[in-house]
Amino acid sequence: MRREIEWLRRGAKARSTKAKGRIKEAARLIDELQDRRARGVTATAGIDFVSSQRRTRRLLVARGLTKSLGGRRLVSDLDLVITPGTRVGLIGPNGSGKTTLLNLLAGALPPDAGEIERADQLRIVRFEQARSGLDPTESLRRALAPEGDAVTWQGRSIHVASWARRFLFRPEQLEVPVGRLSGGEQARILVARLMREPADLLILDEPTNDLDIPTLEVLEDSLAEFDGGLVLVTHDRFMLERVSTVILALDGAGGTATFADYAQWEAARRAAPPAPSKAAPAASERERQRPKRLGYREQREWDGMERTILAAERTLEACQRAVEDPAIASDPTALQQRYAALEAARADVDRLYARWAELEAKR
């Protein structure tokens, strides 16, 4: 439904039978989801991050932060201040250094230049995209409650079965090895762990991967209400728009820029460079003033774009099913290969939607 709403916002015109059908289908999806919400038939995970209630005005201050990896400059002279209530949405193309910057802020990597000043005894809670904190041979029970049959949350002792139900797990799953759970279920385990740790600063790297819609909505609500600091990387632009108080964009060449919101960054990215101020013949001036139109190759690309995107999404779904195949749960090499294929498929879908928006703007 979110994807269809974004398509409609780009100015969809009902000029063809296919477009009319897609507009009608978007309306049906919106009505169906609203009806389900009204009837309360979707289970939701109980996600509620706990801040430490720290009164410090500045949690983290970065000055002149610079970092290169593999001979390539990723961050250059970055100044950043994070206070309680600051929620930074970190965006940029794949490979632009988003995860590297998260590692710098968390103290996992030293900067090449500049300094990071952290508040005394700053409590940082991280969600890592690689999910390296999960042991695939460990049972769900031990993953959720490593010290016994209960967890302590907000000063209360909660039995592991109740804690598991809060994250949509069934009691009969408690003895299932983590490696046999789906990607979405593994993501919910990590979120459950994060919730138990009072935090001054949350650093989240793609927490939305593999989460279902009800869980995504609850995660959005919790992050929007979190009164500590937050640095968030996600491909979910709707979460960025709702949660972030500032957007920090990386260009992949060391440059950074801040924006008030996602829409402002998008507008800046699409803005054409200013035309040169030199004089030109009248015919050339008329040529420059003609509206931009798609070239022959771009028009052919546009005509096949919807079909290409649908094929890429089918590939993404196939990769997701491959990752969740129980037959390879105990094979780390196969799992790694399939997760790599999943990330590549997800990046391909993102690239195609960005290209679609680019061609739509030129039309």
MOQUIZI-V684069 format. One record per backbone hydrogen bond with DSSP energy under -1.0 kcal/mol. CO is the residue of the C=O (numbers start at 0). NH is the residue of the N-H. If there is no record, write none. Layout:
co->CO nh->NH
co->CO nh->NH
//
This chain:
co->0 nh->4
co->1 nh->5
co->2 nh->6
co->3 nh->7
co->4 nh->8
co->5 nh->9
co->7 nh->10
co->12 nh->14
co->15 nh->19
co->16 nh->20
co->17 nh->21
co->18 nh->22
co->19 nh->23
co->20 nh->24
co->21 nh->25
co->22 nh->26
co->23 nh->27
co->24 nh->28
co->25 nh->29
co->26 nh->30
co->27 nh->31
co->28 nh->32
co->29 nh->33
co->30 nh->34
co->31 nh->35
co->32 nh->36
co->33 nh->37
co->34 nh->38
co->35 nh->39
co->35 nh->40
co->44 nh->46
co->49 nh->198
co->58 nh->118
co->59 nh->81
co->60 nh->116
co->61 nh->79
co->62 nh->114
co->64 nh->77
co->65 nh->111
co->65 nh->112
co->66 nh->73
co->66 nh->74
co->68 nh->71
co->71 nh->68
co->74 nh->66
co->77 nh->64
co->79 nh->61
co->81 nh->58
co->81 nh->59
co->82 nh->85
co->85 nh->229
co->86 nh->244
co->86 nh->245
co->87 nh->231
co->88 nh->247
co->90 nh->249
co->92 nh->95
co->96 nh->100
co->97 nh->101
co->98 nh->102
co->99 nh->103
co->100 nh->104
co->101 nh->105
co->102 nh->107
co->102 nh->108
co->112 nh->65
co->114 nh->62
co->116 nh->60
co->118 nh->121
co->122 nh->199
co->122 nh->200
co->124 nh->202
co->126 nh->204
co->127 nh->130
co->130 nh->133
co->134 nh->137
co->135 nh->178
co->137 nh->177
co->138 nh->142
co->139 nh->143
co->140 nh->144
co->144 nh->147
co->148 nh->159
co->150 nh->157
co->152 nh->155
co->155 nh->152
co->157 nh->150
co->158 nh->162
co->159 nh->163
co->160 nh->164
co->161 nh->165
co->163 nh->166
co->163 nh->168
co->164 nh->167
co->165 nh->45
co->169 nh->172
co->170 nh->173
co->172 nh->175
co->173 nh->140
co->175 nh->139
co->176 nh->179
co->177 nh->180
co->181 nh->185
co->182 nh->186
co->183 nh->187
co->184 nh->188
co->185 nh->189
co->186 nh->190
co->187 nh->191
co->188 nh->192
co->189 nh->193
co->190 nh->194
co->193 nh->196
co->198 nh->51
co->199 nh->228
co->200 nh->124
co->201 nh->230
co->202 nh->126
co->203 nh->232
co->207 nh->210
co->211 nh->215
co->212 nh->216
co->213 nh->217
co->214 nh->218
co->215 nh->219
co->216 nh->220
co->217 nh->221
co->218 nh->222
co->219 nh->223
co->220 nh->224
co->227 nh->84
co->228 nh->201
co->229 nh->87
co->230 nh->203
co->231 nh->89
co->232 nh->205
co->234 nh->236
co->235 nh->239
co->236 nh->240
co->237 nh->241
co->238 nh->242
co->239 nh->243
co->245 nh->88
co->246 nh->258
co->247 nh->90
co->248 nh->256
co->253 nh->75
co->254 nh->250
co->256 nh->248
co->258 nh->246
co->260 nh->264
co->261 nh->265
co->262 nh->266
co->263 nh->267
co->264 nh->268
co->265 nh->269
co->266 nh->270
co->280 nh->284
co->281 nh->285
co->282 nh->286
co->283 nh->287
co->284 nh->288
co->294 nh->298
co->295 nh->299
co->296 nh->300
co->297 nh->301
co->298 nh->302
co->299 nh->303
co->301 nh->304
co->303 nh->307
co->304 nh->308
co->305 nh->309
co->306 nh->310
co->307 nh->311
co->308 nh->312
co->309 nh->313
co->310 nh->314
co->311 nh->315
co->312 nh->316
co->313 nh->317
co->314 nh->318
co->315 nh->319
co->316 nh->320
co->317 nh->321
co->318 nh->322
co->319 nh->323
co->324 nh->327
co->325 nh->328
co->327 nh->330
co->330 nh->334
co->331 nh->335
co->332 nh->336
co->333 nh->337
co->334 nh->338
co->335 nh->339
co->336 nh->340
co->337 nh->341
co->338 nh->342
co->339 nh->343
co->340 nh->344
co->341 nh->345
co->342 nh->346
co->343 nh->347
co->344 nh->348
co->345 nh->349
co->346 nh->350
co->347 nh->351
co->348 nh->352
co->349 nh->353
co->350 nh->354
co->351 nh->355
co->352 nh->356
co->353 nh->357
co->354 nh->358
co->355 nh->359
co->356 nh->360
co->357 nh->361
co->358 nh->362
//
